[in-house]
């Protein structure tokens, strides 16, 4: 717990910028609401009976009960009883009856005159959550990744713990480590080769594809990635996040699940 600072709202070295007024990931279209409680799944229970989910965020798993409780306590101290602005990512509720949403609130240590800020960005910048590439939160992927980056790169909050740090697939034992993982992981490495079948492309991060980390892109999803030609990615260094499959594979379906970090612009 030492990596977290007890505070009324997530701690961060620099104040977050005000929420954007227009655009897909902005205050545009957001409506006022009041938070009655934050439940054990980090859903916001509103005083009118609605439930809002902080789409695009990955919190510690249930097995880490103490860590989850600490983050939930700080989030509750910040938001419960306060007015927020809620922007729904979809016109309908999800299958659990929640509104996947972006949430905005004034910082807990500021007055009413303080500009609203993104709750998700605050949690990400404090290292109290990781960005999860939910399709519903695609509009905010760029902003959320930017908010997460300083905490991730500095090893702050969750990123200070081995369970959450990016896994460098070139490190000894990395592939065996991946095979033991569950849930969302973040992997860093260079694409060494590209394979293909009638169904998919396979980005291999090792010389022996059977014994290396592999990213799977189904052919039917390839158009979502724009003009990227899979074979042109050989040699590119990438950061990939998603749910680990059997063995050491991740299937990705959106651009938010793979970032190229070698300074070469994507086509």
C-alpha positions, -999 to +999 in steps of 0.1 A: +000+000+000+030+023+004+027+034-033-006+050-027-011+083-009-042+087+013-061+116-001-096+128-008-090+123-045-063+105-065-029+121-059-008+133-088+023+155-092+006+180-117-030+191-118-050+176-147-061+199-175-097+209-175-121+187-194-125+195-230-157+214-239-163+198-273-155+165-291-162+128-286-143+127-253-156+159-237-182+176-216-203+179-248-236+161-241-228+154-205-256+158-180-256+166-143-260+138-118-253+131-081-233+102-068-250+082-039-223+055-036-194+038-052-199+000-051-174-028-048-171-030-086-163+007-088-197+015-103-212+048-095-247+045-080-266+077-087-293+092-065-319+086-092-313+049-092-291+047-123-257+029-123-227+043-143-196+023-152-163+040-156-157+026-191-121+022-202-106+015-167-091-017-153-090-020-116-072-046-095-088-080-094-111-092-066-083-113-051-066-080-041-093-070-018-073-047+004-059-027-026-094-025-042-109-012-009-082+015-006-089+028-041-126+026-037-124+045-004-105+074-020-129+075-050-159+075-026-144+103-005-140+123-037-174+117-054-201+105-030-226+132-023-212+154-050-226+166-083-209+152-114-214+154-151-220+121-169-215+115-206-229+082-218-208+063-244-238+045-257-275+053-260-285+020-243-275+003-211-251-026-211-262-062-203-257-055-166-280-025-166-252+001-164-245+032-184-209+030-197-198+065-192-172+092-190-175+111-157-164+147-149-161+163-114-144+192-097-112+182-078-120+175-042-095+201-030-110+228-052-140+251-050-170+254-073-150+277-095-124+250-103-129+236-138-143+201-141-118+173-148-121+137-160-124+112-132-110+085-154-079+106-163-074+114-126-074+077-116-051+068-145-026+096-138-025+085-101-018+049-111-050+038-094-063+022-126-050+011-159-065+019-193-086-009-206-093-008-243-131-012-241-147-006-275-174+016-258-146+039-246-128+042-279-135+079-282-114+085-251-086+060-258-060+087-268-068+109-238-068+080-214-035+066-227-019+100-224-032+103-188-018+068-179+016+073-195+034+093-167+023+069-140+031+038-161+066+051-171+074+062-135+061+030-119+035+049-098+006+032-080-005-001-096+025+002-119+049-002-090+037-038-085+050-067-106+015-080-114+007-048-133+040-037-149+044-041-187+061-074-195+091-071-217+089-102-239+127-101-246+134-107-209+144-142-198+114-163-187+089-137-200+069-162-221+066-187-193+054-158-171+028-149-197+015-184-197+007-181-160-011-148-163-049-142-162-069-111-170-056-080-187-019-077-193+004-051-209+032-065-231+062-047-247+084-060-274+095-060-311+075-078-338+099-104-353+077-120-379+042-120-393+022-152-401-012-156-416-040-180-422-074-178-439-088-165-406-061-142-391-027-125-391-003-134-363+023-109-351+051-129-335+073-113-309+100-141-310+121-160-334+102-193-327+066-184-330+055-215-311+075-204-281+069-167-282+042-141-275+018-136-304-008-110-312-038-122-333-057-099-356-087-115-373-090-107-410-126-094-404-112-068-380-083-056-401-102-027-416-106-012-382-068-006-380-069+017-411-041+015-436-018-008-416-004-037-436+005-065-411+036-076-430+050-040-428+051-042-390+081-065-388+108-048-367+083-024-351+084-021-313+049-021-298+030-020-265+000-044-265-027-048-240-056-071-237-069-104-222-043-132-223-055-163-241-044-199-237-006-200-239+009-165-246-015-149-271-036-118-272-063-112-298-068-076-305-097-060-323-092-022-319-063+002-325-063+011-288-049-023-280-016-018-297+007+013-295+038+016-316+066+030-294+095+031-318+089+066-332+079+053-366+045+068-376+018+043-385+006+043-421 
